[in-house]
Amino acid sequence: MKRIVLFFCLFYGLWSMSAQNNSDHIQVLDTLQLNAYGYQNTPARIPKTIQIIKINKLTAAPVESLDALLELVAGIDVRSRGSKGVQSDLSIRGGNFDQVLVLLNGVPINNPQTGHHNLDLPVDFNMLDHIEILEGASGDNIGVNAFSGAINLVTKSPHRKQAKAILKAGQFGYVKGVFDLSHQLKNIAVYNGFSFQRSNGYLVNDSINNTDFYSLKDFVNIHYNGVKFPLDLQAGYHQKDFGANSFYTAKYPWQYEKTEGYFAALSSQFGKKFILKPVVYYRLNFDQFQLFRESVYRYEKPYFIYHKDTAQYAPGIYYPGHNYHKTRQLGGELHLSFHSKYGYTFGHVAWQNQKIWSNKLGENLSQPIVVNDRISYTKYAGRSYFETSLNQQKKWHNWIFGAGINTLFDEKYGWQVTGGGFVNHKWSHLMQYISISSASRLPTFTDLYYQGPSNIGNPDLKPEKSWTYEFGSKYWYKNSQINASIFYRQANQTIDWVKFNINDKWQPQNLTKLQTLGLEFSFRQVFQHKFFKEFALSYAYLQMNKDNTSDFISKYALDYLKHKLTFQFSHRFIFQTNLFWTGIYKNRNGQYLTYENDAYRLYDFKPYFLTNLKWSKQAKKFRVGLSVENLFNITYRDLSYIKMPGRWLIFELQYQIK
């Protein structure tokens, strides 16, 4: 570890001196305004590791889903349970899937039931304009749950006047269609995107091929350009049904899940010197989890039967039925910003109410809510929190100083206070910064209440907290972009699902302390050449340690990515076609638990390298393409015991009118 840090510091120092000596040749590649940070600014000036993914630059990339797109960022760990965005756990810098704040056009959309559903969204990645990724704790300026970072998904503008249709087909019965349209009529602009996809499942040679899926997404954004009070309405719907092949426990492979959700948000913006932006939003989600898939295990009240066997946990203990959950989120925010002689001031006040009705999560209801003869909600839980933040920045010559504070009140947990500050120095086009920031995260309803054959909740959990210290640089040279950073995070009361013996049930606990040291480096080069087009390389290293001496098996916190290397390379090919290569190397710490021969067993994660390739041809308004995922047919496991797909060929036809 010491050698890695020494090499990084030596490289960093030489690179910084070289950058300053060549400042006359620099031009900025990106001037994108980043809204997720609480104010508009260029990524080069924000004192954090910022990643911007522009979707229009990746139309020729071999990616089929949002999680595959995020995999191209070294600081992000995407742990997929299935293919094509069926379900993936998203983490940043070694945090777990509950510790990332996900926003849609600046509106927080984390699922309070569980972070497993944070990517259950009403938008396909083809409906996005770009993705803004902030790495590191951001509670001082974004708010609660930005424990290890935040991701803001920005959809296409309704003002663009374009139409697009994408059709894809491939192995394993895979079919996908995406249609979107933007148009404007006087003061009203509308964007609408629709997508669907399905597959028969990729484990065709296994005795159990429980990997089929179907999903549908529909999203609309209506903007009314009023002179005094412009209005922006966004609304969406998603549905997803999938075979959850051993998703949550290896003991029962015939799992199945259905999720469905509705989303709506209304916002405005007014003022010139003193800018106010009010937002109200609503989200409703339904989740049905089948431990024994009903299309396999026939339901004969009150038993589930496969051939002549009943679904049972143990002799005489039978499967009682599926898990049903209904969650509702209602919230509002008011963002404000203004300039004065003291610098730039921005902040927000926010309120959110979260409720869940379930037959598994929450406290017992005095009177069950009967939906139909199969679904009854017997439990309920709810909570509300109120949040405020205030940030101040001041520029002085080539320096920018900033500080912020965030306060949150929850009736159960009381006051939670986070904050931070930074110093930012700009020398020509080289920017260096030091930042300190903290964040907190409230337990999910699954953390608090879930009871199952392999899990038990913990209603006594406390919010987890973290402090992150970061030092980094950002530099642009001609068509090159380089970012480098080193950070240290100290997390207290970290929530992780653990067991002390291999046959125990998983239960969430507040670990005493978890320390994380990380290094990140990224390089991007755009070529002005007939053959080469673009090359990008990124690397992330993590080292995590727990302070307490308890010997336990960790389900999430300690099986982090120790090394991750990614590359992207695009170039011309014969007959005026293009090739786009991506590669991802993962070396994961920790072990995973599997169930073999009626017993649980522990195995070490094995490192792997995946290569994806896409050939494409643009002809006026048409584009044709052929993707090959997992080109060399590597066998790997991304999360625990779940088998991931081998080589997968997909054909694409796209038609676009601008």
VOGU-3710 file (C-alpha; in Angstrom, 3 decimals, decimal comma):
1> mkrivlffcl> 0,000/0,000/0,000  2,816/2,441/0,890  4,428/1,870/-2,522  1,147/2,630/-4,284  0,687/5,887/-2,346  4,343/6,886/-2,953  4,056/6,191/-6,695  0,772/8,096/-6,891  2,227/11,163/-5,093  5,380/11,131/-7,276
11> fyglwsmsaq> 3,354/10,836/-10,484  0,958/13,503/-9,268  3,770/15,975/-8,526  5,506/15,475/-11,886  2,210/15,706/-13,741  1,234/18,942/-11,939  4,555/20,634/-12,825  4,259/19,457/-16,418  0,717/20,767/-16,597  1,718/24,240/-15,474
21> nnsdhiqvld> 4,528/24,418/-18,021  2,170/23,690/-20,927  -0,746/25,921/-19,993  -0,635/27,909/-23,246  -1,983/24,937/-25,210  -5,010/24,167/-23,066  -8,613/24,281/-24,166  -11,562/23,211/-22,041  -13,414/20,213/-23,408  -16,545/20,421/-21,227
31> tlqlnaygyq> -18,413/23,494/-20,044  -21,449/21,559/-18,874  -23,481/23,215/-16,148  -23,759/20,829/-13,206  -27,067/21,211/-11,385  -26,889/18,315/-8,934  -24,318/20,120/-6,762  -26,885/22,666/-5,647  -25,789/25,396/-8,034  -24,709/25,742/-11,632
41> ntparipkti> -20,992/25,532/-12,259  -18,488/23,883/-14,572  -17,225/20,441/-13,506  -13,653/21,723/-13,633  -14,305/24,119/-10,743  -16,253/21,850/-8,394  -14,014/20,608/-5,540  -14,914/16,949/-5,897  -14,268/14,090/-8,275  -16,875/14,748/-10,960
51> qiikinklta> -17,731/12,388/-13,788  -19,922/13,517/-16,689  -21,298/10,894/-19,058  -22,751/12,418/-22,226  -25,106/9,903/-23,785  -24,799/11,248/-27,342  -21,078/10,449/-27,265  -21,791/6,833/-26,346  -24,415/5,890/-28,923  -21,847/3,580/-30,511
61> apvesldall> -20,741/2,043/-27,185  -21,527/-1,629/-26,399  -23,899/-0,902/-23,523  -27,545/-1,933/-23,251  -28,599/-0,503/-19,875  -27,925/2,246/-17,355  -25,961/-0,006/-15,006  -23,680/-1,115/-17,869  -23,076/2,545/-18,685  -22,154/3,382/-15,077
71> elvagidvrs> -19,735/0,436/-15,053  -17,431/2,505/-17,273  -16,624/4,773/-14,288  -13,813/3,338/-12,169  -15,111/4,831/-8,916  -18,494/3,105/-9,293  -19,095/-0,513/-8,352  -22,105/-2,009/-10,152  -22,990/-5,435/-8,801  -25,529/-6,979/-11,142
81> rgskgvqsdl> -27,885/-9,799/-10,233  -28,978/-10,170/-13,840  -28,443/-8,748/-17,282  -29,705/-5,634/-19,075  -30,541/-3,658/-15,936  -32,820/-6,284/-14,394  -31,469/-5,484/-10,932  -28,142/-4,005/-9,899  -26,684/-2,674/-6,676  -24,915/0,631/-7,162
91> sirggnfdqv> -22,105/1,875/-4,911  -19,471/4,610/-5,039  -16,010/4,410/-3,482  -16,676/1,237/-1,523  -19,997/2,331/-0,046  -22,933/-0,031/-0,240  -26,038/0,222/-2,434  -28,016/2,175/0,191  -25,346/4,893/0,487  -25,695/6,516/-2,953
101> lvllngvpin> -28,219/9,290/-3,515  -29,953/8,904/-6,894  -31,687/11,918/-8,456  -33,800/12,295/-11,587  -33,469/15,830/-12,959  -32,429/16,927/-9,457  -35,327/15,188/-7,638  -34,287/12,533/-5,055  -35,779/9,141/-5,913  -34,079/6,663/-3,559
111> npqtghhnld> -36,432/3,856/-2,582  -36,971/3,848/1,237  -37,843/0,131/1,150  -34,396/-0,949/-0,074  -31,516/0,345/-2,171  -31,888/-2,760/-4,348  -34,657/-0,807/-6,129  -32,837/2,525/-6,528  -32,352/1,871/-10,243  -36,010/0,947/-10,802
121> lpvdfnmldh> -36,579/4,073/-12,864  -39,147/5,339/-15,375  -36,358/6,191/-17,834  -34,110/4,119/-20,073  -30,551/5,363/-20,520  -31,404/6,201/-24,148  -33,812/8,847/-22,812  -31,020/10,663/-20,967  -29,012/13,642/-22,121  -26,218/13,114/-19,628
131> ieilegasgd> -25,367/11,714/-16,200  -23,688/13,746/-13,454  -21,706/11,719/-10,902  -20,341/13,192/-7,673  -17,969/10,935/-5,786  -17,588/11,363/-2,050  -19,800/12,459/0,840  -22,022/15,372/-0,186  -24,394/15,827/2,734  -23,436/19,484/3,199
141> nigvnafsga> -24,766/20,585/-0,202  -27,041/17,802/-1,496  -28,540/16,306/1,629  -29,315/13,067/3,396  -28,286/9,705/1,871  -25,423/11,214/-0,196  -23,208/9,126/2,074  -20,603/8,032/-0,450  -21,748/10,056/-3,465  -24,641/11,037/-5,687
151> inlvtksphr> -25,813/10,432/-9,250  -28,102/12,831/-11,114  -29,831/11,530/-14,252  -30,685/14,366/-16,642  -33,242/13,563/-19,336  -33,310/14,993/-22,851  -34,575/18,523/-23,252  -38,119/18,935/-24,615  -36,800/21,879/-26,695  -34,551/19,778/-28,968
161> kqakailkag> -37,106/18,897/-31,676  -36,048/15,357/-32,470  -37,496/11,897/-32,917  -35,767/8,549/-32,539  -36,629/4,877/-32,828  -34,282/2,066/-31,762  -34,942/-1,632/-32,293  -32,669/-4,371/-30,955  -32,734/-8,157/-31,138  -30,268/-10,781/-30,028
171> qfgyvkgvfd> -29,559/-14,126/-28,435  -31,716/-15,680/-25,707  -34,887/-14,181/-27,147  -33,738/-10,638/-26,422  -35,851/-7,826/-27,908  -35,745/-4,123/-27,065  -37,470/-1,065/-28,463  -36,945/2,607/-27,582  -38,988/5,488/-28,990  -38,718/9,138/-28,036
181> lshqlkniav> -39,973/12,453/-29,379  -39,421/16,129/-28,558  -41,603/18,864/-30,026  -42,715/22,407/-29,225  -45,946/24,352/-29,704  -45,765/28,041/-28,788  -44,965/28,222/-25,063  -45,219/24,480/-24,433  -42,419/21,971/-25,122  -42,912/18,216/-24,648
191> yngfsfqrsn> -40,539/15,265/-24,448  -41,856/11,704/-24,337  -39,799/8,525/-24,140  -40,989/4,916/-24,173  -39,048/1,645/-23,973  -39,635/-2,061/-23,519  -37,371/-5,102/-23,427  -37,603/-8,821/-22,788  -35,526/-12,011/-22,802  -36,074/-15,740/-22,317
201> gylvndsinn> -33,049/-15,933/-20,003  -29,381/-16,682/-20,607  -28,816/-19,890/-18,580  -30,108/-22,077/-21,389  -27,629/-24,872/-20,644  -28,366/-25,018/-16,909  -30,999/-27,117/-15,201  -32,541/-23,889/-13,880  -32,872/-20,970/-16,304  -34,650/-18,526/-14,036
211> tdfyslkdfv> -33,182/-15,425/-15,727  -35,999/-14,290/-18,033  -37,268/-10,716/-17,767  -39,676/-8,131/-19,124  -39,647/-4,374/-18,508  -41,498/-1,294/-19,684  -40,740/2,403/-19,121  -42,630/5,554/-20,065  -41,542/9,111/-19,269  -42,879/12,546/-20,192
221> nihyngvkfp> -41,493/16,025/-19,518  -43,706/19,064/-20,244  -42,244/22,544/-19,977  -44,426/25,653/-19,985  -42,353/28,726/-20,726  -44,379/31,291/-18,785  -42,973/34,809/-18,595  -43,203/35,100/-14,801  -43,722/31,537/-13,617  -42,383/28,819/-15,930
231> ldlqagyhqk> -43,538/25,326/-15,031  -41,826/22,008/-15,550  -43,785/18,774/-15,134  -42,151/15,374/-15,316  -43,974/12,082/-14,862  -43,127/8,451/-15,470  -44,115/4,822/-15,081  -42,107/1,614/-14,945  -42,902/-2,079/-14,757  -40,415/-4,903/-14,399
241> dfgansfyta> -40,935/-8,678/-14,038  -37,938/-10,992/-13,789  -36,760/-14,403/-12,745  -34,630/-13,658/-9,684  -32,313/-16,634/-10,029  -30,869/-17,076/-6,486  -30,903/-13,283/-6,073  -31,164/-13,127/-2,294  -30,274/-16,636/-1,158  -28,614/-19,540/-2,922
251> kypwqyekte> -30,761/-22,053/-1,056  -33,897/-21,214/-3,068  -33,091/-20,672/-6,775  -36,693/-20,320/-8,053  -37,134/-16,702/-6,941  -39,209/-14,200/-8,905  -39,914/-10,494/-8,537  -42,279/-7,865/-9,922  -41,876/-4,130/-9,397  -44,082/-1,297/-10,584
261> gyfaalssqf> -43,802/2,424/-9,973  -45,257/5,866/-10,663  -43,370/9,144/-10,438  -44,355/12,811/-10,824  -42,647/16,125/-10,037  -43,647/19,743/-10,610  -41,131/22,577/-10,406  -40,713/26,239/-11,271  -38,056/28,920/-11,126  -38,375/32,651/-10,713
271> gkkfilkpvv> -36,265/35,633/-9,806  -33,107/37,048/-11,347  -30,806/38,229/-8,584  -32,506/36,178/-5,898  -33,405/32,864/-7,564  -36,006/30,539/-6,074  -36,802/27,066/-7,363  -39,707/25,214/-5,674  -40,212/21,485/-6,328  -42,936/19,068/-5,226
281> yyrlnfdqfq> -42,792/15,359/-6,058  -44,626/12,088/-5,530  -43,530/8,493/-5,967  -45,499/5,270/-5,555  -43,924/1,802/-5,815  -45,198/-1,764/-5,623  -42,964/-4,785/-5,065  -43,947/-8,457/-5,133  -41,262/-10,986/-4,257  -41,797/-14,722/-4,748
291> lfresvyrye> -39,308/-16,961/-2,984  -40,905/-19,891/-4,842  -41,882/-18,773/-8,331  -45,583/-19,298/-8,897  -45,246/-20,323/-12,544  -43,143/-23,240/-11,260  -44,699/-23,874/-7,840  -48,437/-24,174/-8,441  -50,556/-22,400/-5,840  -53,107/-24,675/-4,183
301> kpyfiyhkdt> -54,366/-22,802/-1,163  -52,531/-22,536/1,173  -49,589/-24,528/-0,292  -47,192/-24,066/-3,229  -46,521/-27,334/-5,013  -43,863/-28,365/-7,553  -44,716/-31,793/-8,964  -45,514/-33,659/-5,730  -43,338/-31,604/-3,384  -44,528/-28,636/-1,328
311> aqyapgiyyp> -42,359/-25,552/-0,929  -40,945/-25,724/2,569  -38,110/-24,238/4,603  -37,774/-27,322/6,787  -39,832/-30,474/7,451  -43,279/-29,325/8,477  -42,546/-25,601/7,931  -44,136/-24,495/4,663  -43,779/-21,380/2,534  -46,593/-19,036/3,709
321> ghnyhktrql> -46,796/-16,898/0,568  -45,191/-14,031/-1,307  -43,895/-10,730/0,032  -45,968/-7,683/-0,927  -44,809/-4,104/-0,386  -46,285/-0,727/-1,251  -44,189/2,398/-0,635  -45,170/6,025/-1,021  -42,965/9,105/-0,994  -44,267/12,660/-0,904
331> ggelhlsfhs> -41,864/15,573/-0,726  -41,148/19,173/-1,446  -38,035/21,323/-1,745  -37,235/24,994/-2,092  -33,825/25,892/-3,531  -32,460/29,414/-3,305  -29,326/31,173/-4,560  -27,991/34,707/-4,873  -24,790/36,708/-5,322  -23,575/39,441/-2,983
341> kygytfghva> -20,343/41,132/-1,971  -19,764/38,173/0,345  -19,750/35,735/-2,577  -22,245/33,148/-3,766  -24,889/31,791/-1,383  -27,087/28,780/-2,033  -29,133/26,384/0,036  -32,384/24,554/0,300  -35,142/23,431/2,648  -36,775/20,048/2,109
351> wqnqkiwsnk> -39,438/17,811/3,602  -40,210/14,204/2,754  -42,771/11,745/4,066  -42,174/8,018/3,559  -44,714/5,260/4,152  -44,781/1,524/3,566  -47,596/-1,019/3,693  -46,442/-4,621/3,678  -46,940/-8,146/4,939  -43,256/-8,269/5,992
361> lgenlsqpiv> -41,983/-4,781/6,839  -43,194/-2,538/9,656  -45,278/-2,785/12,798  -48,445/-4,875/12,976  -51,641/-3,130/11,877  -54,666/-3,378/14,146  -56,821/-3,941/11,060  -55,173/-5,539/7,953  -55,719/-3,834/4,601  -57,161/-6,415/2,211
371> vndrisytky> -56,379/-5,752/-1,458  -57,705/-9,045/-2,826  -57,910/-12,697/-1,808  -54,114/-13,037/-2,188  -52,762/-9,677/-1,049  -53,222/-8,256/2,438  -51,092/-5,599/4,074  -50,689/-6,549/7,736  -47,829/-4,187/8,628  -47,130/-0,472/8,311
381> agrsyfetsl> -44,278/1,957/8,939  -43,884/5,650/8,250  -41,571/8,546/8,927  -40,980/12,140/7,919  -37,881/14,272/7,974  -37,207/17,968/7,576  -33,921/19,153/6,138  -32,138/22,491/5,596  -28,777/23,387/4,097  -26,793/26,575/3,630
391> nqqkkwhnwi> -23,598/26,968/1,605  -21,352/29,957/1,038  -18,552/30,485/-1,492  -16,136/33,351/-1,936  -13,665/33,920/-4,751  -10,403/35,720/-4,042  -7,945/36,035/-6,961  -7,284/32,439/-8,097  -8,729/30,969/-4,912  -12,250/29,860/-4,055
401> fgagintlfd> -13,217/29,153/-0,455  -16,425/27,382/0,467  -18,260/25,958/3,468  -21,673/24,467/4,104  -23,870/22,943/6,775  -26,879/20,631/6,608  -29,341/19,852/9,410  -31,930/17,096/9,374  -34,617/16,323/11,923  -36,368/12,972/12,178
411> ekygwqvtgg> -38,759/12,167/15,025  -37,091/8,822/15,781  -33,441/9,797/15,361  -33,554/13,464/16,349  -31,147/15,978/14,833  -28,469/14,977/12,333  -25,904/17,650/11,472  -23,430/17,359/8,595  -21,166/19,902/6,980  -17,962/20,544/5,135
421> gfvnhkwshl> -15,665/22,969/3,429  -13,103/23,270/0,657  -10,250/25,325/-0,764  -9,959/25,482/-4,531  -6,963/26,958/-6,399  -6,875/27,513/-10,151  -3,633/28,050/-12,051  -4,410/28,601/-15,719  -6,337/25,414/-16,583  -4,987/23,364/-13,696
431> mqyisissas> -7,272/23,202/-10,656  -6,257/21,724/-7,320  -8,486/21,338/-4,303  -8,760/20,086/-0,759  -12,201/19,251/0,591  -13,691/17,942/3,827  -17,314/16,820/3,864  -19,642/14,689/5,928  -22,901/12,860/5,297  -25,476/10,651/6,996
441> rlptftdlyy> -27,818/7,894/5,871  -31,093/6,746/7,409  -31,782/2,991/7,629  -34,194/1,595/5,043  -37,381/-0,191/6,016  -35,723/-3,474/5,016  -32,831/-2,765/7,393  -35,269/-2,138/10,213  -37,958/-4,763/9,781  -37,276/-7,558/7,283
451> qgpsnignpd> -37,873/-11,094/8,545  -37,180/-14,067/6,273  -35,754/-17,573/6,171  -32,210/-16,184/5,876  -32,554/-12,648/7,287  -33,743/-10,804/10,374  -34,174/-7,034/10,670  -32,969/-4,722/13,421  -35,388/-1,959/14,553  -32,716/-0,532/16,879
461> lkpekswtye> -30,434/0,611/14,056  -29,063/4,149/14,154  -28,227/6,415/11,173  -24,736/5,928/9,797  -22,359/8,857/9,402  -19,155/9,545/7,502  -16,405/12,123/7,040  -14,491/12,235/3,767  -11,168/14,052/3,213  -10,085/14,502/-0,396
471> fgskywykns> -7,183/16,051/-2,291  -7,209/16,189/-6,073  -6,482/17,927/-9,359  -8,237/18,472/-12,671  -6,448/19,433/-15,830  -7,251/19,942/-19,531  -4,577/19,917/-22,216  -5,693/20,381/-25,825  -8,100/17,472/-26,318  -6,928/15,646/-23,203
481> qinasifyrq> -8,510/15,559/-19,775  -6,832/14,211/-16,627  -8,245/13,816/-13,127  -6,504/12,458/-10,064  -7,510/12,271/-6,413  -6,722/10,622/-3,121  -9,319/10,366/-0,362  -9,870/8,994/3,102  -13,306/8,216/4,562  -14,086/7,416/8,176
491> anqtidwvkf> -17,554/5,963/8,659  -19,193/5,555/12,055  -22,134/3,286/12,924  -21,899/1,755/9,450  -24,878/-0,468/8,656  -24,016/-3,867/7,231  -25,781/-7,234/7,112  -23,547/-9,667/9,004  -23,483/-13,140/10,538  -21,020/-14,522/13,090
501> nindkwqpqn> -21,430/-18,177/12,133  -21,955/-19,575/8,658  -25,388/-21,014/9,518  -26,686/-17,878/11,278  -29,244/-15,554/9,743  -28,111/-12,267/8,220  -28,872/-9,267/10,443  -27,983/-5,570/9,963  -25,697/-4,103/12,617  -24,075/-0,710/13,239
511> ltklqtlgle> -20,384/-1,526/12,908  -18,160/0,615/15,115  -15,955/2,226/12,452  -15,035/1,562/8,852  -12,016/3,302/7,340  -11,502/3,643/3,590  -8,433/4,879/1,730  -8,747/5,338/-2,019  -6,878/6,514/-5,096  -8,459/7,412/-8,424
521> fsfrqvfqhk> -7,030/8,388/-11,775  -8,705/8,988/-15,139  -7,466/10,063/-18,542  -9,417/10,886/-21,704  -8,040/11,777/-25,147  -10,069/12,907/-28,160  -8,146/12,413/-31,405  -8,210/14,680/-34,446  -7,395/11,749/-36,686  -9,066/9,793/-39,461
531> ffkefalsya> -8,540/6,459/-37,695  -8,514/7,056/-33,928  -11,517/8,771/-32,375  -11,330/8,605/-28,581  -9,538/6,762/-25,785  -10,301/6,756/-22,059  -8,595/4,973/-19,183  -9,460/5,012/-15,484  -8,266/3,204/-12,373  -9,482/3,077/-8,776
541> ylqmnkdnts> -7,865/1,484/-5,732  -9,509/0,939/-2,338  -8,338/-0,309/1,030  -10,919/-0,729/3,803  -10,468/-1,678/7,430  -12,839/-2,091/10,347  -11,742/-0,920/13,794  -13,670/-3,419/15,878  -12,143/-6,845/16,411  -15,358/-8,859/15,994
551> dfiskyaldy> -14,925/-11,745/13,584  -17,994/-11,792/11,350  -19,022/-12,541/7,774  -19,919/-9,321/5,941  -22,569/-9,367/3,235  -21,885/-5,911/1,756  -19,366/-3,656/3,536  -16,155/-5,668/3,221  -16,526/-7,255/-0,232  -15,516/-4,038/-1,975
561> lkhkltfqfs> -13,629/-3,596/-5,245  -9,972/-3,373/-4,313  -8,856/-2,735/-7,900  -10,916/-1,585/-10,851  -9,532/-0,681/-14,264  -11,651/0,449/-17,211  -10,890/1,522/-20,751  -12,855/2,802/-23,754  -11,454/2,940/-27,248  -13,241/3,902/-30,464
571> hrfifqtnlf> -11,786/3,982/-33,967  -12,685/3,794/-37,637  -13,033/0,488/-39,409  -13,418/-0,678/-42,999  -16,177/0,706/-45,253  -16,525/3,837/-43,092  -17,755/1,902/-40,090  -16,755/2,270/-36,430  -15,578/-0,056/-33,670  -16,052/0,746/-29,991
581> wtgiyknrng> -14,200/-1,338/-27,389  -14,692/-1,356/-23,636  -12,823/-3,329/-21,015  -13,408/-3,717/-17,285  -11,079/-5,410/-14,793  -12,402/-6,145/-11,294  -10,515/-7,536/-8,330  -12,845/-7,822/-5,355  -11,973/-8,226/-1,697  -13,861/-10,620/0,562
591> qyltyenday> -15,807/-13,836/0,120  -19,240/-14,911/-1,033  -21,585/-17,483/0,441  -23,157/-20,217/-1,669  -25,332/-23,240/-0,963  -24,087/-26,599/-2,220  -25,022/-30,158/-1,274  -27,423/-28,958/1,438  -24,764/-26,803/3,133  -23,462/-23,227/3,010
601> rlydfkpyfl> -19,889/-22,706/1,769  -17,575/-19,692/1,531  -15,528/-18,893/-1,585  -13,103/-16,096/-2,438  -14,083/-13,720/-5,218  -11,964/-14,288/-8,318  -10,738/-11,334/-10,408  -11,929/-11,105/-13,997  -11,581/-8,966/-17,111  -14,550/-8,386/-19,443
611> tnlkwskqak> -14,276/-7,107/-23,008  -17,232/-5,736/-24,962  -17,261/-4,682/-28,613  -19,698/-2,893/-30,887  -19,531/-2,431/-34,661  -21,706/0,349/-36,095  -22,390/2,144/-39,344  -24,020/5,564/-39,688  -25,865/6,289/-42,955  -27,708/9,598/-42,885
621> kfrvglsven> -30,646/9,105/-40,508  -30,010/5,381/-40,012  -27,545/3,558/-37,799  -26,952/-0,194/-37,737  -24,888/-1,946/-35,125  -23,782/-5,313/-33,785  -22,736/-5,652/-30,130  -20,801/-8,525/-28,607  -20,955/-8,503/-24,830  -18,396/-10,572/-22,915
631> lfnityrdls> -16,454/-11,104/-26,116  -14,219/-13,878/-24,743  -17,053/-15,702/-22,944  -15,582/-15,254/-19,451  -17,232/-17,095/-16,556  -17,649/-14,717/-13,627  -19,751/-13,802/-10,625  -20,429/-10,151/-9,964  -22,423/-10,544/-6,785  -22,177/-13,583/-4,565
641> yikmpgrwli> -23,199/-16,922/-6,106  -25,232/-15,535/-9,028  -24,107/-16,685/-12,475  -23,668/-13,889/-15,010  -24,133/-14,271/-18,786  -21,427/-15,353/-21,177  -21,040/-14,076/-24,741  -24,175/-12,264/-25,968  -24,744/-10,951/-29,523  -27,235/-8,129/-30,157
651> felqyqik> -28,220/-6,478/-33,442  -29,397/-2,841/-33,509  -31,262/-0,638/-35,974  -31,733/3,057/-35,203  -33,596/5,815/-37,031  -33,363/9,437/-35,924  -34,748/12,775/-37,119  -33,177/15,920/-35,698
//
